[in-house]
Amino acid sequence: MKFQVPHAMLPLPTHDEDARQSFLLTMREQVMGPLWQGSRATYEKKLRGNFERAQGRAPKDRREVQALLDADPYYQTFSAIHRTTQEMLWDEVGDSIQRQLPKLIDTAKTTVAKKKTLGSLQLNAKLPMPRYIEEVDIHVMPGNFQTELTKDDVYAGALYDRGVFIYGMGRRGPYGQGMGEDSVRFLKQTYPDFRPRKILEVGCSVGHSLLAYADGFPQAEVHGIDVGAPMLRYAHARAESLGKTVHYSQQDACAMDFADGSFDLVMSHLLLHEMPVKQIRRMYAEIARVLRKGGAMFEGDTVNMRSPELIDRTLGDWYGHYNNEPFQLKAGEMDFPAEARAVGLTPDMTVYDARGTHIAFKR
Ligand SMILES: C[S@@+](CC[C@H](N)C(=O)[O-])C[C@H]1O[C@@H](n2cnc3c(N)ncnc32)[C@H](O)[C@@H]1O
């Protein structure tokens, strides 16, 4: 099993749990490697040719390619294994967390009760939960990011931290920090003179990416917001146990409490593809409001809208169709630079690569 570095909040597997979790990580590698490539090859070698012979033209859009894939036994098998692996992952990690939940809750409570902490945690039990959060368990994660089944719950945070490590096949690093580190490197290379004094991540979850910013910009005051209280309790205790200073608060990115012009850098990672278009637009307006003049907004996501091959874009739609990530289908079609312009930001740098989209805007 690839190694996730333990911290005070990480749910640790027993020997048998570890064996099952290792199996699921290996399943993920099979799904994302040979089975994914097999689906691609099935299209290239069989489905596209059949379609062209029958129709006298190539498939013209993702809808047509999806229909070919959906009717094909290889893709059907790939899809069933992919979905089953996903459900087994949450089931297995969920059971392991239930076994140790009281201890994890106690650790988080003890952290909050400490007289002196590095960062802070502010929860708002009255925060109206966005409908899309309440109605969809994103990526089939039971309870989504916000559900609380017991007092001072941290279950969703623990599930996300351990589950995403396995889901990501350990490739995002021992602290899940890989995407944040990539982004910090990108920002430093692109804007060598940029020294943000106040940084905000919207939709920070348990802080996988955010802690990379705390390390990368040690002079900055670092904030993270999320709608999920169990995520934030977990995130706060996790950051404290790793010796990082981060201020977490429960807020909706579409209606934040921060004053106008509060931040030099506002960023998000893996958030856009999980939000409906209307909310992305509201969030952009809010981000523009809380950015100071001369500040920057940065986004890293998997919405891979410039992937040149139709088949690759369609295979990427699997998550939207079959992994309970319905909003990514529309989000992937948005013109983010145009959306940014509409709220008064200047698109500065947009990079679409195999790992997704990196976009930087300036105010
Ligand atoms: C995929 S996770 C983000 C991962 C995290 N940014 C990272 O890099 O590790 C998406 C998070 O965004 C949060 N979220 C979704 N909509 C939100 C909103 N309107 N305001 C604040 N947080 C939101 C969810 O609760 C969830 O924790």
Ligand as a Chemical Component Dictionary entry (heavy atoms), coordinates in Angstrom:
data_LIG
# 
_chem_comp.id                   LIG 
_chem_comp.type                 NON-POLYMER 
_chem_comp.pdbx_formal_charge   0 
_chem_comp.three_letter_code    LIG 
# 
loop_
_chem_comp_atom.comp_id 
_chem_comp_atom.atom_id 
_chem_comp_atom.alt_atom_id 
_chem_comp_atom.type_symbol 
_chem_comp_atom.charge 
_chem_comp_atom.model_Cartn_x 
_chem_comp_atom.model_Cartn_y 
_chem_comp_atom.model_Cartn_z 
_chem_comp_atom.pdbx_ordinal 
LIG C1  C1  C 0  -13.469 18.316 -4.138 1  
LIG S1  S1  S 1  -13.604 19.194 -2.678 2  
LIG C2  C2  C 0  -12.263 20.349 -2.814 3  
LIG C3  C3  C 0  -10.921 19.808 -2.551 4  
LIG C4  C4  C 0  -9.909  20.786 -2.027 5  
LIG N1  N1  N 0  -10.041 22.085 -2.617 6  
LIG C5  C5  C 0  -8.505  20.253 -2.249 7  
LIG O1  O1  O 0  -7.787  20.796 -3.073 8  
LIG O2  O2  O -1 -8.175  19.281 -1.598 9  
LIG C6  C6  C 0  -14.933 20.348 -2.889 10 
LIG C7  C7  C 0  -15.241 21.074 -1.601 11 
LIG O3  O3  O 0  -15.923 22.268 -1.926 12 
LIG C8  C8  C 0  -16.910 22.491 -0.961 13 
LIG N2  N2  N 0  -17.916 23.384 -1.542 14 
LIG C9  C9  C 0  -18.785 23.117 -2.547 15 
LIG N3  N3  N 0  -19.557 24.182 -2.808 16 
LIG C10 C10 C 0  -19.159 25.155 -1.953 17 
LIG C11 C11 C 0  -19.569 26.500 -1.739 18 
LIG N4  N4  N 0  -20.546 27.065 -2.437 19 
LIG N5  N5  N 0  -18.932 27.211 -0.778 20 
LIG C12 C12 C 0  -17.939 26.664 -0.052 21 
LIG N6  N6  N 0  -17.518 25.405 -0.202 22 
LIG C13 C13 C 0  -18.118 24.649 -1.153 23 
LIG C14 C14 C 0  -17.410 21.106 -0.604 24 
LIG O4  O4  O 0  -18.046 21.086 0.648  25 
LIG C15 C15 C 0  -16.124 20.288 -0.657 26 
LIG O5  O5  O 0  -15.512 20.177 0.593  27 
# 
loop_
_chem_comp_bond.comp_id 
_chem_comp_bond.atom_id_1 
_chem_comp_bond.atom_id_2 
_chem_comp_bond.value_order 
_chem_comp_bond.pdbx_ordinal 
LIG C1  S1  SING 1  
LIG S1  C2  SING 2  
LIG S1  C6  SING 3  
LIG C2  C3  SING 4  
LIG C3  C4  SING 5  
LIG C4  N1  SING 6  
LIG C4  C5  SING 7  
LIG C5  O1  DOUB 8  
LIG C5  O2  SING 9  
LIG C6  C7  SING 10 
LIG C7  O3  SING 11 
LIG C7  C15 SING 12 
LIG O3  C8  SING 13 
LIG C8  N2  SING 14 
LIG C8  C14 SING 15 
LIG N2  C9  SING 16 
LIG N2  C13 SING 17 
LIG C9  N3  DOUB 18 
LIG N3  C10 SING 19 
LIG C10 C11 SING 20 
LIG C10 C13 DOUB 21 
LIG C11 N4  SING 22 
LIG C11 N5  DOUB 23 
LIG N5  C12 SING 24 
LIG C12 N6  DOUB 25 
LIG N6  C13 SING 26 
LIG C14 O4  SING 27 
LIG C14 C15 SING 28 
LIG C15 O5  SING 29 
# 
